[in-house]
């Protein structure tokens, strides 16, 4: 179909391949292992707007989440990489598993997972009652590639054939509205909630933070339309960035707008920077917010998370704002394990 993408490989001990095969891409590809090997075998699908698309043959679609910080048990990412090019994106490290060390590769080389629904049909047998499946934890499931390849829709179609699942979707895209029909079918016998991420209501600020994502007002309208369609949708305000998006008046404006859009919940998570993300985010700061560079270098010099005191301050502020506007925190639904969904019970019972 197209030219193969060959990547620098690993030897059997995990080291970089030797110089003896540096001019032989086939030899390099043969030494790759795991996901890097499958990525190297991907066929080029097309190019557009400085983005390349490749097939990715995978052995599994459903991944178990081992982090105790996360409220879900399983994750699904229909794609590898994300076109929205958010400057703060923590998931850029996932391309490193494919031996891609340049952080911008994450937004320029998008991998389309093949045979997703077929894999999922078999793997859903592993999911036990009360175990939540999160879709879009490391890549937006409704990024522009989805309009053409419809991997996310195929996954939702398969899930809609099952009962008793707990499913969460995370997206910045208005394209989720395309799938209202299948989402409604999925919600009939499963618990479903749709998280729309909004970092700021300021259009110009959003444009530089998230260059290729839909405008924040369009995302808010999507939340409103999803709820009007009988689906449970709310807002994730993440990441909250010191000196950029954390002004109390700005966070209050977002909470108020969520209430007006009938959002079922809103919660906020402060910025999290892995080294691969820092390599993209700090040059962005130097260009757009030079006065903040020194403070960010100090904050993240030896850690990926902001200090606990900052996180507590944001958490306390959001709690007060939710109370003011009558919104329930999304994480409250994890206070105790929910019972299996009975046939005919809609997703709104989750809240």
C-alpha positions, 0 to 999 in steps of 0.5 A: 500500500505504501512505504514502510516506516523503519525505526531505530531498534533494540538488540536482545539486551535492550540496547541500541542496535549496532552500527553494522546494520545502520544502513540496512533498514530491514536488519534494523527492523528485524532486531526490534521487539514488541510494539516497536517491531509492530510499528516498524511493520506498519504500512503508510496509509496517507499524509496530510497537514504534516501528519503521517498515518500508519497501520499498527497490528496489535495483539491486544486492545484492552490494557490493564491499568496498574496505577493505584492513582487511577480509578479505572481498571482497563484502558483502550486507546484506538490510536497511538499518537494524537494530532491535537498537538497539545503542548502539555501532553503527558502521553508523548512517552508512549511513542518512546516504546516504539523507539521514537525519542522526538516528542513531536513524533507523537503528533506527527506519526499516528498509528491506526490499530487494526482489527480493533473490534475483533480483538475486543470481542474476545478480550471483554471476557476478562472484564469483571463486574465493577471494573471500569474501561477508560477509552482515550487515556493516552490518545484522543479517540475522536482525533481527526484520524477517527473521521476516516478510520472509525476505529473508535466507533467500531469499538463502541459498536462492539461494546453496545452488544454487551451488558453490565460494562462501565465505560468512560470516554475522554475527548476534546473533540466534537466528533463524538456527536457523530456517534450519539446513536451507538452511544445511546445503545451502549448506555441502555444496558451499561454505565457510560459517561463522556468526559470532555476536556476543557483547559480554558474558556479563552479561545486564543489561549486554547489555540496556542495550548491545543493548536489542532483541537476544537474551540472550547465553546464548541466543546461546551456545546458538545457537552450540552448536546450529549446531555440533551441526548440522554447521555451523561457528559461532564468536564475534565479541566486538565491540566491546570497550569500555574500562571496560565489557566489557574486564576480563580476567576477563570476556573469559576467561569468554566464551572459556571459554564459547565453548569449552564451546559447541564454538565453532570460533573467537573473536576480539575487535575494539575499539570503533570510533566514527564521528561518527554513532555518537558522537552516540548512544553518548556520551549513553548513557554519560552516563546509564549510565556517567557516570564514563567520559564524560571518558575516552571524549571524550578517546580519540575526540576526533580519531579513530574508532579506539582507540590501537594500544597498546590494540588490541595489548593486547586482541589479546595477551590474546585470543591467550593465552586462545584458547591456554588453551582450545584455540580457533583465531583466526578470522582465521587462515583468511585467512593464505593463500588457500584453494583452490576447494571441490571438490564434496562437501567440507563447510565444516569444511575451512575450519578 
